[in-house]
Each structure stands twice: as structure tokens, then as C-alpha cells.
Amino acid sequence: MFRTLEMDLQQNQPVTLFLENVDLQLSFVWKFQQNSYPYTSDHGTGDLIMQNAVLSADSQQEKESCPGHMIISVLKTTMDYEKLRIQLKGGQSWIFQSLIDVILDSLQNQISDFLSSVLMNGFVGLINGAFEDGRRQKTLLTDQNIIKDERYVDKVQVGNGYISLMFSGYTYLGSNLTDEYLKSGTSPITMNKFNAEMQMAVKDDAFNNVYYIFHKYYDSYSGKDFKTINQPKLRFTNTGALVTMLVEANETQVEIELFAKPKLFDDLSKVVGRISFEYQAYSIDTAEGLNAEALLNQVVQHMNEVAEETGFQYNYALMVDIRDFQPIFDANERVMRLVGDLPKECLPY
């Protein structure tokens, strides 16, 4: 297990990491060849068993590494263990039986180099992996019970100068995985070609799924003086997006439409991003005894306040800042495409 440490790697100061209570079993294949008469040979398998070991590593961030691809280098490693056993199996020849102690001594003499090459290289990967996991923590949602599904839903498509990946757009509530917004699944997205290096296409259903979760389980879209009756419903036009809401105020229900302009949130330090919207007033039904304009302004203000934390999260484009990407809308396919170029070098954050 790792000891809990607060690591501040900003000052380029080394820190010591520990891996404690390590029980390890490594399996290997051995071969014996006698170089003189009677030229006996033999082979078999073996196990190296190490118990209650402690590995430590003095680590620091590489000074020349890119901030977005931080690498932790290991300066020095040490290893202590209480017990080490080597078991050889499979040898049948009489010479193997008579020289087994010699073979074991030979292995013992090489064991330090062997463990250094196997364990310490793995330890370096473990350190970097643990560090990356911490950087990738999800920042989209205030409630960790909400899960983003990012499984592949189709085979990888490779064409003339491009590669296409299709991911699920589902957002689930972790405590109720059977409650799916889309029972029949989403239709596939056509990958149109653009004069750009990258495009990210998101179906309207992906956003409506997020609206569904936050409306049903958190009532996120109701304000102080109004209640949202149904989940907001987004649809793409050829020039943008419209969101329809049914709200109740002063015991009166009215339908509201908001114009939704894409607003992109990027956190390169955690390698995640969110696609949300900046909402503007579009239309509202009139109702007797209701100040429609004031209600519309309240709804717009509230929707913009919750926009970031209720956006659609993506984790696909590592170190790609899409805030400068151009949105292109396709009403026929009900999709929004974000189109742009890849960075020539890693971006600061």
C-alpha cells in the first residue's frame, strides 16, 4: 500500500514514496546446459517468492517535461524484504538433483539485478499511473453518484487520412443504473469531412440525457420563484440550439424557449472538459396575472448559473483545448460538431 503523502512537485523538490507490505511471487523458466561430457541438459520452471517487502523511491518531476504530460522520474530506489525463497520445479536429470544448491546460489547472486529490472520499472509506472489518476479526477458533477459512460459503441473506422472513434453518450445515476434515458439507444453519427484536423460530434440526445438526470434526481433547473415541470428539451437548428422548458410560477404553467449558445469549459490540468450552453431569452407564453418577462429573465439567469456543473463531460481529447473550436450545427442529423486543429505543442494551463 502507499503511505498517504501530500506531494508538492511544483518546486522540483524530490519526495520519497513508499510501497509497503509487498508479497510477491514471480514465475520463471530455467534451463541448464552442461558444457562438458556428458553434456547433460535439463529445464523446468520456478517461483521466486518474496514476503513483507518495502520499496521506496526518491522521485521528482522532470524539469523539462511538459506541464500537460508530467512525468515523475525516480532518482533512487531501495528495497528491503524479510524473506525470499526460490523454488525450482521440473528438473529430472541426476546432475540437476546433485547441483540444485549451486543453481540456487547462482540465482541468488543475480536476484538483486533481476528484482531491480522487474520491480523498480513497475514501481515507476505505478507512481506515474497513480499521479495521472489523481489528475484525471472528474470535475463535472457535484455529486459523485453520477457516472459518465465512455464505452466504445462501434468499431474504429480508418479512412484516407482520418480515424474515427464512436463513444457512448450516456450519463447514468450510479445508484440507479437501470434508469436509462434512452431505452432504444442513439442513432449513429455520420462523420462529415472538414478542412480541420479534429472534429467532435455530439448528438442532441447526449445533452437531453444530462437534462433528464439533473432534472429528475436533483431538480437542478428549478429556481427560487419557479418550478421546472418537465426536463428541458434541446433541439438543434441549422444556426444553433433551442431549449424548451415547461415551468410553473404563481400556480401558472407556461412554456419557455431559450436560445442556447455553446459554451466550452476546459480544465487541462485534469484532462477533462465540459460542453454546456450560454442561455438567452427566446420566447415565452403569455398568461394572465403573470409577469412573463420577469419570469423569463429569472429562468435565463438560473440556467446560466448551473450551466457549468450540469454540462456534458468529455474525456476523449487529451491536451486539446476545444474552447477555440468552431461549432457547426446539423438539424437533420440532430448533432453539433466542434471543429478545429490540434495544437502544435502542448498547451500551458
NORUR-V780734 format. One record per residue. RES is the residue in three letters. SS is DSSP state (H for helix, E for strand, C for the rest). OMEGA is omega in radians with two decimals (999 if undefined). NEAR is the number of other ideal C-beta (glycine too) atoms within 8 Angstrom. Layout:
BEGIN
<<RES:SS:OMEGA:NEAR> <RES:SS:OMEGA:NEAR>>
END
This chain:
BEGIN
<<MET:C:3.06:5> <PHE:E:2.89:8> <ARG:C:3.13:7> <THR:C:-3.12:3> <LEU:C:2.95:7> <GLU:C:-3.05:3> <MET:C:3.04:6> <ASP:C:-3.08:7> <LEU:C:-3.07:11> <GLN:C:-3.08:4> <GLN:C:-3.13:5> <ASN:C:3.07:7> <GLN:C:-3.14:7> <PRO:C:3.04:7> <VAL:E:-3.13:11> <THR:E:3.10:8> <LEU:E:-3.10:11> <PHE:E:2.94:9> <LEU:E:-2.95:11> <GLU:E:3.04:7> <ASN:E:-3.10:6> <VAL:E:2.95:11> <ASP:E:-2.97:8> <LEU:E:3.01:10> <GLN:E:3.10:8> <LEU:E:3.10:7> <SER:E:-3.12:7> <PHE:E:3.08:8> <VAL:E:3.12:7> <TRP:E:3.11:10> <LYS:E:-3.14:7> <PHE:E:3.12:13> <GLN:E:3.11:6> <GLN:C:-3.06:9> <ASN:C:3.12:4> <SER:C:-3.11:4> <TYR:C:0.21:3> <PRO:C:3.04:4> <TYR:C:3.14:8> <THR:C:3.05:9> <SER:E:3.13:9> <ASP:E:3.11:11> <HIS:E:3.14:9> <GLY:E:3.13:11> <THR:E:3.13:10> <GLY:E:3.09:12> <ASP:E:3.00:11> <LEU:E:-3.04:14> <ILE:E:3.13:11> <MET:E:-3.06:12> <GLN:E:3.03:10> <ASN:E:-3.14:9> <ALA:E:3.06:12> <VAL:E:3.07:12> <LEU:E:3.08:13> <SER:E:-3.11:11> <ALA:E:2.99:14> <ASP:E:-2.97:11> <SER:E:3.00:12> <GLN:E:3.10:12> <GLN:E:3.06:10> <GLU:C:-3.05:9> <LYS:C:-3.07:5> <GLU:C:-3.07:3> <SER:C:3.12:9> <CYS:C:-3.13:7> <PRO:H:3.13:8> <GLY:H:3.09:11> <HIS:H:-3.05:8> <MET:C:3.13:12> <ILE:C:3.08:8> <ILE:E:3.11:13> <SER:E:3.14:9> <VAL:E:-3.09:12> <LEU:E:-3.09:8> <LYS:E:3.11:6> <THR:E:3.05:11> <THR:E:-3.12:6> <MET:E:3.05:12> <ASP:E:3.12:5> <TYR:C:-3.11:11> <GLU:C:-3.02:5> <LYS:E:3.12:8> <LEU:E:3.14:9> <ARG:E:3.05:6> <ILE:E:3.11:12> <GLN:E:3.09:7> <LEU:E:-3.12:12> <LYS:E:2.99:8> <GLY:C:-3.13:7> <GLY:C:-3.08:12> <GLN:C:-3.03:5> <SER:C:-3.13:10> <TRP:H:-3.10:5> <ILE:H:3.06:10> <PHE:H:-3.12:14> <GLN:H:-3.11:8> <SER:H:-3.08:6> <LEU:C:-3.06:8> <ILE:H:3.12:10> <ASP:H:3.11:6> <VAL:H:3.13:7> <ILE:H:3.13:12> <LEU:H:3.11:10> <ASP:H:3.12:8> <SER:H:3.10:8> <LEU:H:3.14:9> <GLN:H:-3.12:8> <ASN:H:-3.11:6> <GLN:H:-2.98:8> <ILE:H:-3.12:11> <SER:H:3.12:6> <ASP:H:-3.13:7> <PHE:H:-3.13:9> <LEU:H:3.13:11> <SER:H:-3.10:10> <SER:H:-3.10:7> <VAL:H:-3.03:9> <LEU:H:-3.04:10> <MET:H:3.05:14> <ASN:H:3.07:8> <GLY:H:3.13:8> <PHE:H:3.09:13> <VAL:H:3.10:12> <GLY:H:3.13:8> <LEU:H:3.13:9> <ILE:H:-3.14:13> <ASN:H:3.12:10> <GLY:H:3.12:8> <ALA:H:-3.14:9> <PHE:H:3.13:11> <GLU:H:3.11:8> <ASP:H:3.12:8> <GLY:H:-3.13:7> <ARG:H:-3.09:10> <ARG:C:-3.12:10> <GLN:C:-3.04:7> <LYS:C:-3.12:10> <THR:C:-3.05:6> <LEU:C:-2.87:10> <LEU:C:3.11:9> <THR:C:-3.13:3> <ASP:C:-3.08:6> <GLN:C:3.12:6> <ASN:C:3.14:7> <ILE:E:-3.00:12> <ILE:E:3.06:9> <LYS:E:3.13:11> <ASP:C:-3.11:9> <GLU:C:3.11:7> <ARG:C:2.99:6> <TYR:E:3.13:9> <VAL:C:3.12:6> <ASP:C:3.13:6> <LYS:C:3.08:4> <VAL:C:3.12:7> <GLN:E:3.12:9> <VAL:E:-3.13:6> <GLY:E:-3.12:7> <ASN:C:3.10:3> <GLY:C:3.13:3> <TYR:E:3.02:8> <ILE:E:-3.05:7> <SER:E:3.11:9> <LEU:C:-3.13:7> <MET:C:-3.12:9> <PHE:E:2.99:9> <SER:C:3.10:8> <GLY:C:-3.06:12> <TYR:C:2.88:11> <THR:E:-3.07:14> <TYR:E:2.87:13> <LEU:E:-3.02:11> <GLY:C:-3.11:9> <SER:C:-3.13:5> <ASN:C:-3.04:7> <LEU:C:3.14:8> <THR:C:-3.14:4> <ASP:C:-3.13:8> <GLU:C:3.11:7> <TYR:C:-3.10:10> <LEU:C:-3.11:9> <LYS:C:-3.03:4> <SER:C:-3.13:3> <GLY:C:-3.11:5> <THR:C:3.07:8> <SER:C:-3.10:5> <PRO:C:3.14:6> <ILE:C:3.05:9> <THR:C:-3.12:5> <MET:C:3.10:9> <ASN:C:3.14:7> <LYS:C:3.10:4> <PHE:C:3.08:8> <ASN:C:-3.13:2> <ALA:C:-3.04:9> <GLU:C:-3.08:5> <MET:E:2.97:11> <GLN:E:3.04:11> <MET:E:-3.09:11> <ALA:E:-3.10:10> <VAL:E:3.14:13> <LYS:E:3.10:11> <ASP:H:3.12:12> <ASP:H:3.14:11> <ALA:H:3.11:13> <PHE:H:3.13:11> <ASN:H:3.05:13> <ASN:H:3.10:13> <VAL:H:3.07:12> <TYR:H:-3.11:14> <TYR:H:-3.09:10> <ILE:H:-3.06:14> <PHE:H:3.08:12> <HIS:H:-3.02:14> <LYS:H:-2.99:8> <TYR:H:-3.07:7> <TYR:H:-3.12:8> <ASP:C:-3.02:7> <SER:C:-3.00:8> <TYR:C:3.02:13> <SER:C:3.14:9> <GLY:C:-3.10:8> <LYS:C:-3.04:4> <ASP:C:3.10:6> <PHE:C:-3.13:12> <LYS:E:3.06:7> <THR:E:-3.02:13> <ILE:C:3.12:7> <ASN:C:3.08:8> <GLN:C:3.00:10> <PRO:C:-3.10:13> <LYS:E:-3.10:10> <LEU:E:2.99:12> <ARG:E:3.13:10> <PHE:E:2.94:13> <THR:C:3.13:9> <ASN:C:-3.13:6> <THR:C:-3.10:4> <GLY:C:-3.12:9> <ALA:E:3.06:15> <LEU:E:3.11:12> <VAL:E:3.14:13> <THR:E:-3.13:10> <MET:E:2.99:14> <LEU:E:-3.08:11> <VAL:E:3.13:14> <GLU:E:3.07:10> <ALA:E:-3.12:10> <ASN:C:3.11:5> <GLU:C:3.12:3> <THR:E:3.11:9> <GLN:E:3.12:7> <VAL:E:3.09:15> <GLU:E:-3.11:9> <ILE:E:3.00:14> <GLU:E:3.12:11> <LEU:E:2.98:14> <PHE:E:-3.05:11> <ALA:E:3.09:13> <LYS:E:-3.10:10> <PRO:E:3.07:12> <LYS:E:-2.98:10> <LEU:E:3.10:12> <PHE:E:-3.12:11> <ASP:E:3.06:9> <ASP:E:-3.05:10> <LEU:C:3.13:10> <SER:C:3.11:6> <LYS:C:3.01:10> <VAL:C:3.06:11> <VAL:E:3.08:12> <GLY:E:3.11:12> <ARG:E:3.06:13> <ILE:E:3.12:13> <SER:E:-3.07:13> <PHE:E:2.94:11> <GLU:E:-2.97:10> <TYR:E:3.07:12> <GLN:E:3.14:9> <ALA:E:3.10:9> <TYR:E:3.11:7> <SER:E:3.07:6> <ILE:E:3.05:12> <ASP:C:3.06:8> <THR:C:3.12:6> <ALA:C:-3.11:8> <GLU:C:3.10:3> <GLY:C:-3.11:5> <LEU:C:3.07:11> <ASN:C:-3.00:5> <ALA:H:-3.09:11> <GLU:H:3.13:7> <ALA:H:3.12:7> <LEU:H:3.13:16> <LEU:H:3.12:11> <ASN:H:3.10:9> <GLN:H:-3.14:12> <VAL:H:3.13:14> <VAL:H:-3.13:12> <GLN:H:-3.11:9> <HIS:H:-3.14:11> <MET:H:3.09:13> <ASN:H:3.12:9> <GLU:H:-3.09:6> <VAL:C:-3.00:11> <ALA:C:-3.02:13> <GLU:C:-3.06:8> <GLU:C:3.11:8> <THR:C:3.12:11> <GLY:C:3.10:14> <PHE:E:-3.07:12> <GLN:E:3.01:12> <TYR:E:3.12:11> <ASN:C:-2.97:9> <TYR:C:-2.95:8> <ALA:C:-3.08:9> <LEU:C:3.08:5> <MET:C:3.03:11> <VAL:C:3.14:8> <ASP:C:-3.05:9> <ILE:H:-3.09:12> <ARG:H:3.10:7> <ASP:H:3.12:5> <PHE:C:-3.12:11> <GLN:E:3.07:7> <PRO:E:3.08:9> <ILE:E:-3.03:9> <PHE:E:3.13:13> <ASP:E:-3.09:12> <ALA:C:-3.11:9> <ASN:C:3.14:4> <GLU:C:3.13:7> <ARG:C:-3.04:10> <VAL:E:2.99:12> <MET:E:3.13:13> <ARG:E:3.03:14> <LEU:E:-2.96:16> <VAL:E:3.12:11> <GLY:E:-3.11:12> <ASP:C:3.08:6> <LEU:C:3.13:7> <PRO:C:3.10:9> <LYS:C:3.06:3> <GLU:C:-3.08:5> <CYS:C:-3.07:9> <LEU:C:3.04:9> <PRO:C:3.08:5> <TYR:C:999:7>>
END
